[in-house]
Amino acid sequence: MNILQIVSGGIAVYKAVELTRELVKSGNDVKVIMTENAKKFVTELTFQTISKNTVYVDIFMEEDKSQIQHIDLVKWADKIIIAPATANIIAKAANGISDDLASTLLLAVKDFSKIYIAPAMNTVMYENPITQSNMNRLRKLGMNFIESEIGLLACGDLGKGKLADTETILKNIYNKKTLLNKNILVTAGPTLEYIDPVRYLSNPSTGKMGIAIAEESAKRGANVILVTSAKYKPKYNNINIISVVSTEDMFEVVKNNYENSDVVIKSAAVSDYKPVVKYDEKMKKKDENVSIELERTQDILLYLGQNKDKQILVGFAAETNNVIEYAQDKIKKKNLDLIVANDVSKADIGFASDENEVYIIDKKNNINKIDKESKKEIGRKILDEIENLLNK
């Protein structure tokens, strides 16, 4: 996502640096505009280093002579964030004043819904009826406000006006309610097939990909059931965690919730085999070799494909070779709508990594290759594909 961050001049500018870093870490392309007053708190070089992009300050300093920067930056941006937003920049936006690059650019925006404003100022200034009137005016135009928090302010006062924390700002930015009232079931992480009370068969999956998908679904307004063995504390009230251990546990939960699901995303790395015998006590070490007889576990994805009604069914294929061919075969055999395939033999992506590189393939064999990106960003792109299917 292309994000334009406007940084206006207040003591909370240092928090804007953290926001830029988190936006970039999530795979966004971030460009920063600083007001002259913002430069008195933090240098342009700081934002340039983190964003890896030119920092824009002067309306008369055109970086690209073939463009008009305050127009082209608006066209480029998917979202515009003003953080921190001082009383001054809010007043300018509300009253059409355009005396610098930031305020002039805001006048070039047609779709006000892509503007997010995070105010930061002294409580008295925040509660001033003029400031409140300016904010209400911008709200009515469709701009989004990320409410200030109550806390200890730079002046020593305790009250409302503190810049919202980075996590709150990010939640608001990504909060697309395009999946409101949709029921989405996501499986994540490994399953554990116990041999005895202390040993089990499993794999290196951590559930990061499935959790990223669950969080993105929740941001878009869906009712989410996350079925997982991973330890995870949900960040959103609309994520319901159901903890499981074995493949059989996961199968029972998924089967019981399948009928009411609009979308099922099977990203869990399920064990294909389990011990025929599970010992009640720890197996003691022996001098000779030991053989453990294994049997197939329930093929959850195959069951879902065979019993599919109205649901959109998404599978995952973690392969070490012939990634696309195996994924295409799996999408047919298991009656999937989409499959997400990746090469887990690569050390810097896949299991336990924060990043991945995947192919999203539909049942018509259309392939969308996603180059190495954060799992959060890949989760967003998977949800975009699912939304396209839901809207057909």
Secondary structure as GFF3:
##gff-version 3
##sequence-region A 1 392
A	DSSP	beta_strand	2	7	.	.	.	ID=ss1
A	DSSP	alpha_helix	13	25	.	.	.	ID=ss2
A	DSSP	beta_strand	29	34	.	.	.	ID=ss3
A	DSSP	three_ten_helix	38	40	.	.	.	ID=ss4
A	DSSP	alpha_helix	44	51	.	.	.	ID=ss5
A	DSSP	beta_strand	55	56	.	.	.	ID=ss6
A	DSSP	alpha_helix	69	76	.	.	.	ID=ss7
A	DSSP	beta_strand	79	85	.	.	.	ID=ss8
A	DSSP	alpha_helix	87	95	.	.	.	ID=ss9
A	DSSP	alpha_helix	101	107	.	.	.	ID=ss10
A	DSSP	three_ten_helix	112	114	.	.	.	ID=ss11
A	DSSP	beta_strand	115	119	.	.	.	ID=ss12
A	DSSP	alpha_helix	123	127	.	.	.	ID=ss13
A	DSSP	alpha_helix	129	141	.	.	.	ID=ss14
A	DSSP	beta_strand	144	145	.	.	.	ID=ss15
A	DSSP	beta_strand	149	152	.	.	.	ID=ss16
A	DSSP	beta_strand	158	162	.	.	.	ID=ss17
A	DSSP	alpha_helix	166	173	.	.	.	ID=ss18
A	DSSP	beta_strand	183	188	.	.	.	ID=ss19
A	DSSP	beta_strand	193	196	.	.	.	ID=ss20
A	DSSP	beta_strand	199	201	.	.	.	ID=ss21
A	DSSP	alpha_helix	208	219	.	.	.	ID=ss22
A	DSSP	beta_strand	223	228	.	.	.	ID=ss23
A	DSSP	beta_strand	239	243	.	.	.	ID=ss24
A	DSSP	alpha_helix	247	258	.	.	.	ID=ss25
A	DSSP	beta_strand	263	266	.	.	.	ID=ss26
A	DSSP	beta_strand	273	275	.	.	.	ID=ss27
A	DSSP	beta_strand	294	296	.	.	.	ID=ss28
A	DSSP	alpha_helix	300	306	.	.	.	ID=ss29
A	DSSP	beta_strand	312	319	.	.	.	ID=ss30
A	DSSP	alpha_helix	323	333	.	.	.	ID=ss31
A	DSSP	beta_strand	338	343	.	.	.	ID=ss32
A	DSSP	beta_strand	355	362	.	.	.	ID=ss33
A	DSSP	beta_strand	367	374	.	.	.	ID=ss34
A	DSSP	alpha_helix	375	390	.	.	.	ID=ss35
###
